[in-house]
């Protein structure tokens, strides 16, 4: 089942569901956050809860996207309680791009390559065991989560704005502090790769950018192997197009290991919080020498996740740059 969120004619968030045919409105006036919490409280699965509610009128997701009425598939009533995080160097082939960004000489083994090797050797532990921890980063809270079709703004001080086609796990923390995975969605983990290339310690800065997920949430397990396509459109021209691979068959870490090393922190097990955790990629247009421009459209698609995720790049004008951020003293 694929779930999406949209704004109805009254401006209220509603949920649509589909299982191969057209999307239909779920028979509830509640957004997905509340429907998921109902399922958790009732001790049932999200799929079973949606089935029990039933569906009604068809929903034209394409038209809603054109009208700017599609939302991220899961949001939180208070954006400060939604965490955007991710892990890198998790996919087979992901280390070469990162290493080339940071190596002083071709023969140098970078910290990135060493961490990648650690993942290959210990990122898929036996059942019930804890594997090696991955690279981890923070992107922001719900204020940085953009809807499908909405612009990903690169701030005036940024040196680059580039896509990262990924799969994200979507979670709610239950009343006992246990993470509950709702499903998976396409993600564009938009980042500043030029800033990161200056020094790998700038990785944290490079990740503090908006991102997007959706348009649809896939309920259920992640396919073992996923092949999608990442492209950039500039007007009528496609200036970049390349397949991306994900799923555990193409990863150096298991999803379970990545989940453990995120949720092992009590900070990330606060009841009611939402987590969007992105699992990494090995495909970047930046690695092919592409520099995205204002107005370019990033497009990420993979058949198991329904509609493509499209977001234009918006470059904030240099005039918006603040020479020095004002800080008031009480």
C-alpha positions as CSV (number, residue, x, y, z in Angstrom):
1,X,0.0,0.0,0.0
2,X,1.1,3.6,-0.8
3,X,-0.1,6.5,1.4
4,X,0.1,10.2,0.7
5,X,-1.1,13.4,2.4
6,X,-2.8,16.3,0.7
7,X,-4.7,19.4,1.5
8,X,-8.5,19.1,0.9
9,X,-10.6,22.0,-0.4
10,X,-10.9,23.4,3.1
11,X,-7.1,23.3,3.6
12,X,-7.1,20.3,6.0
13,X,-4.5,17.5,5.8
14,X,-6.1,14.3,4.5
15,X,-4.7,10.9,3.6
16,X,-5.0,9.0,0.4
17,X,-4.3,5.3,-0.2
18,X,-3.7,3.1,-3.2
19,X,-2.7,-0.4,-3.9
20,X,-2.0,-0.4,-7.6
21,X,-5.0,1.5,-8.9
22,X,-5.9,5.2,-8.4
23,X,-5.5,6.8,-5.0
24,X,-8.6,7.1,-2.9
25,X,-9.4,9.3,0.1
26,X,-9.2,7.4,3.4
27,X,-12.5,7.7,5.3
28,X,-11.1,9.9,8.1
29,X,-10.6,13.7,8.5
30,X,-7.3,13.1,10.4
31,X,-3.8,13.4,9.0
32,X,-1.5,10.4,8.9
33,X,0.3,11.3,12.1
34,X,-3.0,10.8,14.1
35,X,-4.0,7.7,12.1
36,X,-0.7,6.1,12.9
37,X,-1.0,6.9,16.6
38,X,-4.5,5.4,16.6
39,X,-3.1,2.2,15.1
40,X,-0.3,2.1,17.7
41,X,-2.8,2.6,20.5
42,X,-5.1,-0.1,19.1
43,X,-2.3,-2.6,18.8
44,X,-2.8,-3.1,15.1
45,X,-0.8,-2.4,12.0
46,X,-1.1,0.8,10.0
47,X,-2.2,-1.2,6.9
48,X,-4.9,-2.9,8.9
49,X,-6.1,0.4,10.4
50,X,-6.3,2.0,7.0
51,X,-8.3,-1.0,5.7
52,X,-10.7,-0.8,8.7
53,X,-11.4,2.9,7.9
54,X,-12.0,2.2,4.3
55,X,-11.6,4.5,1.3
56,X,-13.9,6.7,-0.7
57,X,-13.7,9.1,-3.6
58,X,-10.8,9.0,-6.0
59,X,-7.9,11.4,-5.4
60,X,-6.0,12.9,-8.4
61,X,-2.5,13.0,-7.0
62,X,-1.1,14.5,-10.1
63,X,-3.5,17.4,-10.1
64,X,-2.9,18.0,-6.4
65,X,0.8,18.1,-7.1
66,X,0.3,20.7,-9.8
67,X,-1.8,22.8,-7.4
68,X,0.8,22.6,-4.7
69,X,-1.5,20.6,-2.4
70,X,0.5,17.5,-1.9
71,X,2.3,17.3,1.5
72,X,5.1,15.2,2.8
73,X,3.6,11.8,3.5
74,X,4.1,12.3,7.3
75,X,4.3,15.5,9.2
76,X,4.1,16.4,12.9
77,X,1.6,19.0,14.4
78,X,4.7,20.7,15.9
79,X,7.6,20.8,13.4
80,X,10.1,21.0,16.3
81,X,9.2,17.4,17.1
82,X,10.2,16.0,13.7
83,X,13.8,15.0,13.3
84,X,15.6,14.9,9.9
85,X,18.7,12.7,10.1
86,X,20.7,10.4,8.0
87,X,23.6,8.0,7.6
88,X,26.3,8.1,4.9
89,X,28.9,5.7,3.4
90,X,26.3,3.0,3.7
91,X,26.0,1.9,0.0
92,X,28.4,-0.2,-2.0
93,X,30.2,2.3,-4.2
94,X,29.4,5.3,-2.0
95,X,33.0,5.6,-0.7
96,X,34.7,6.4,-4.0
97,X,32.9,9.6,-4.5
98,X,33.4,10.8,-0.9
99,X,37.0,9.7,-0.9
100,X,37.7,11.6,-4.1
101,X,36.3,14.8,-2.5
102,X,38.7,14.6,0.5
103,X,41.9,12.8,-0.6
104,X,45.0,14.9,-0.8
105,X,46.7,12.4,-3.1
106,X,45.0,9.5,-5.0
107,X,46.9,7.0,-2.9
108,X,45.7,8.4,0.4
109,X,43.1,6.4,2.3
110,X,40.7,9.0,3.7
111,X,38.7,8.7,6.9
112,X,35.7,8.2,4.6
113,X,37.2,5.2,3.0
114,X,38.2,3.7,6.4
115,X,34.7,4.2,7.7
116,X,33.3,2.6,4.5
117,X,35.5,-0.4,5.0
118,X,34.3,-0.7,8.6
119,X,30.8,-0.9,7.3
120,X,31.6,-3.5,4.7
121,X,33.3,-5.6,7.4
122,X,30.8,-5.1,10.2
123,X,27.6,-3.3,9.0
124,X,25.5,-6.4,8.6
125,X,25.8,-8.3,11.9
126,X,24.1,-11.6,12.7
127,X,20.5,-11.6,13.9
128,X,20.3,-10.1,17.4
129,X,23.8,-8.6,17.3
130,X,25.0,-5.0,17.1
131,X,27.1,-4.1,14.1
132,X,29.6,-1.2,13.6
133,X,28.1,2.2,13.8
134,X,27.8,4.3,10.6
135,X,28.6,7.9,9.9
136,X,25.6,9.9,11.1
137,X,24.4,13.5,10.5
138,X,21.6,15.9,11.5
139,X,19.7,17.9,8.8
140,X,17.2,19.8,10.8
141,X,13.6,19.6,12.1
142,X,10.2,19.7,10.4
143,X,10.8,23.3,9.3
144,X,13.4,22.0,6.8
145,X,11.0,19.3,5.4
146,X,9.7,20.5,2.0
147,X,6.6,19.1,0.2
148,X,6.9,17.3,-3.1
149,X,7.0,20.0,-5.8
150,X,8.2,22.7,-3.4
151,X,11.5,24.5,-3.9
152,X,14.6,23.4,-2.1
153,X,16.3,26.7,-1.3
154,X,20.0,27.0,-1.2
155,X,20.9,29.8,1.2
156,X,22.8,32.9,0.0
157,X,26.0,31.7,1.8
158,X,25.9,28.3,0.3
159,X,28.6,27.2,-2.2
160,X,26.5,24.5,-3.9
161,X,23.1,22.9,-3.9
162,X,22.9,19.3,-5.1
163,X,20.6,16.3,-4.9
164,X,21.1,13.0,-3.0
165,X,18.6,10.4,-4.1
166,X,17.9,8.2,-1.1
167,X,15.4,6.0,0.7
168,X,14.1,7.2,4.0
169,X,12.6,5.3,6.9
170,X,9.6,7.1,8.5
171,X,9.0,6.5,12.3
172,X,6.8,7.6,15.2
173,X,7.9,7.0,18.8
174,X,5.2,5.3,20.8
175,X,4.1,6.1,24.4
176,X,6.7,3.6,25.8
177,X,9.6,5.2,23.9
178,X,9.8,2.5,21.2
179,X,10.4,3.5,17.6
180,X,7.6,2.3,15.2
181,X,8.4,2.3,11.6
182,X,5.5,3.3,9.3
183,X,7.3,2.6,6.1
184,X,9.7,4.0,3.6
185,X,9.7,6.9,1.1
186,X,11.8,8.4,-1.6
187,X,14.0,11.3,-0.3
188,X,16.1,14.1,-1.7
189,X,18.8,14.7,0.9
190,X,19.8,18.0,-0.6
191,X,23.3,19.1,0.4
192,X,26.2,21.5,-0.2
193,X,28.9,19.3,-1.7
194,X,31.4,22.1,-2.4
195,X,31.3,23.2,1.3
196,X,31.9,19.5,2.3
197,X,34.7,19.1,-0.1
198,X,36.6,22.0,1.5
199,X,37.1,19.9,4.6
200,X,35.3,16.7,5.7
201,X,34.7,18.4,9.1
202,X,32.4,20.7,7.3
203,X,30.1,17.8,6.6
204,X,27.8,18.9,9.4
205,X,27.4,22.4,7.9
206,X,26.8,21.0,4.4
207,X,23.9,18.9,5.6
208,X,21.9,21.8,7.2
209,X,19.7,22.3,4.2
210,X,16.1,21.6,3.3
211,X,15.1,18.2,2.0
212,X,12.0,16.5,0.6
213,X,10.3,13.1,0.9
214,X,7.5,11.4,-0.9
215,X,5.2,11.9,-2.6
216,X,4.0,8.5,-1.3
217,X,4.9,6.3,1.7
218,X,5.4,2.6,1.0
219,X,3.9,0.7,3.9
220,X,5.6,-2.6,4.7
221,X,9.1,-4.0,4.3
222,X,11.8,-2.5,2.0
223,X,12.5,-4.5,-1.1
224,X,15.9,-6.1,-0.9
225,X,17.1,-4.4,-4.1
226,X,15.8,-1.1,-5.5
227,X,16.8,0.4,-8.8
228,X,15.7,4.0,-9.4
229,X,16.6,6.9,-11.5
230,X,18.0,10.3,-10.5
231,X,17.8,13.1,-13.1
232,X,18.1,16.9,-13.3
233,X,15.9,18.8,-15.8
234,X,16.9,22.3,-17.0
235,X,14.0,23.6,-18.9
236,X,13.1,21.0,-21.6
237,X,16.6,19.4,-21.4
238,X,17.7,16.6,-19.1
239,X,21.2,17.5,-18.1
240,X,21.9,14.6,-15.8
241,X,20.4,11.1,-15.6
242,X,21.8,8.1,-13.8
243,X,20.4,5.0,-12.0
244,X,20.7,4.7,-8.3
245,X,20.7,1.5,-6.3
246,X,19.4,0.9,-2.8
247,X,18.0,-1.8,-0.6
248,X,20.1,-4.1,1.6
249,X,21.5,-6.0,-1.4
250,X,23.3,-2.8,-2.5
251,X,24.3,-1.6,1.0
252,X,27.2,-2.2,3.4
253,X,24.9,-1.9,6.4
254,X,21.6,-3.6,7.2
255,X,18.6,-1.3,7.8
256,X,18.3,-2.8,11.3
257,X,21.8,-1.8,12.1
258,X,21.3,1.7,10.9
259,X,18.1,2.0,12.9
260,X,19.8,0.7,16.1
261,X,22.6,3.2,15.9
262,X,20.1,6.1,15.5
263,X,17.5,5.1,18.1
264,X,20.1,3.9,20.7
265,X,20.1,7.5,21.9
266,X,17.4,8.2,24.4
267,X,17.1,11.7,22.9
268,X,15.6,10.0,19.8
269,X,13.1,7.9,21.7
270,X,10.8,10.7,23.1
271,X,7.1,9.7,22.8
272,X,5.2,11.3,20.0
273,X,8.2,12.5,18.0
274,X,8.5,11.8,14.3
275,X,11.8,10.7,12.7
276,X,12.7,10.8,9.0
277,X,16.0,8.9,8.7
278,X,17.7,8.8,5.3
279,X,19.9,5.8,4.5
280,X,22.4,7.2,2.1
281,X,23.3,6.9,-1.6
282,X,26.1,6.2,-4.1
283,X,24.8,8.4,-6.9
284,X,25.5,12.2,-7.0
285,X,25.3,14.5,-10.0
286,X,28.1,16.5,-8.3
287,X,30.4,13.6,-8.8
288,X,29.8,13.9,-12.6
289,X,30.8,17.6,-12.6
290,X,27.2,18.9,-12.6
291,X,26.5,22.2,-10.9
292,X,22.8,22.7,-10.5
293,X,21.4,26.1,-11.2
294,X,18.4,28.1,-10.0
295,X,15.3,26.7,-11.5
296,X,16.7,23.2,-12.3
297,X,14.3,20.4,-11.2
298,X,15.6,17.4,-9.3
299,X,13.6,14.2,-10.1
300,X,14.0,11.0,-8.2
301,X,11.9,7.9,-9.1
302,X,11.8,4.2,-8.2
303,X,8.8,2.0,-9.2
304,X,8.1,0.6,-5.7
305,X,7.5,4.1,-4.3
306,X,4.8,5.3,-6.7
307,X,5.0,8.9,-8.0
308,X,8.4,10.5,-8.7
309,X,9.7,13.1,-6.2
310,X,10.3,16.4,-8.0
311,X,11.6,19.6,-6.5
312,X,13.1,22.7,-8.1
313,X,16.3,24.3,-6.9
314,X,15.8,27.9,-5.7
315,X,19.0,29.9,-5.1
316,X,18.5,32.6,-2.5
317,X,19.7,35.9,-3.8
318,X,23.1,37.1,-2.6
319,X,21.3,40.3,-1.5
320,X,19.6,38.2,1.2
321,X,23.0,37.3,2.8
322,X,23.4,38.8,6.3
323,X,26.9,40.1,6.9
324,X,26.7,39.2,10.6
325,X,23.8,37.6,12.3
326,X,22.3,39.8,15.0
327,X,22.2,38.4,18.5
328,X,20.5,40.4,21.2
329,X,21.5,40.4,24.8
330,X,19.0,40.6,27.6
